Amino acid sequence: MTMYQVGQRAFVKHLHHQHSIDKKQTFLGRVVIVVSSNTYKAGTRYFLRLAASPNRTIFLNEQYLEALDDQPLHISDAHYFDVDSANDLNNFEPQLKVIHSIPLHLGKVEAIEIDKGEDFKSCEWRYLDDEGILVYQSKNQYGNPMAAIRDGLVTVIGLPNEFRMREIERVRDKITTHFR
């Protein structure tokens, strides 16, 4: 099996029969971009977004993907990229870089660099449900990835309640006393 890297473009060659009709119509035969991956004993599972429509996302196992070759492009992808064949596309998306990903029992909060270059010039957070569907996304661009993650967590989980804050402060005070 091919290991795909973050930012790499790939082609969805087929989907599992249990995937919804909507996902089959949306993703089958389309170009996707690898956002992140997790390796398990059974193989690698990728979180992907459509190259032509970044708000549509999906989790897929590696057997559903193949490297870009001479596949004819889906009509939406052909219009978006203004080419007819997958091998006319650049293999990598230069603007995509996952800075940090926080798994939650609700889904994920991701802070993603969306500006070109290696500098953390512009970040945003987004919250994805367990199906990989985009639920919330920051409208503002952040200069600091940690600020983006903080605001994403506060938006999704909420501020810590008073009881939790007292508990955190109590533990902090105990540690401070111990090391005096």
Secondary structure, 3 states (H helix, E strand, C coil): CCCCCCCEEEEECCCCCCCCHHHHHHHCCCEEEEEEEEEECCEEEEEEEECCCCCCEEEEEHHHEECCCCCECCHHHHHHHCCCEHHHCCCECCCCEEEEEEECCCEEEEEEECCCCCCCCCEEEEEEECCCCEEEECCCCECCHHHHHHHHHHHHHCCCCHHHHHHHHHHHHHHHHHCC
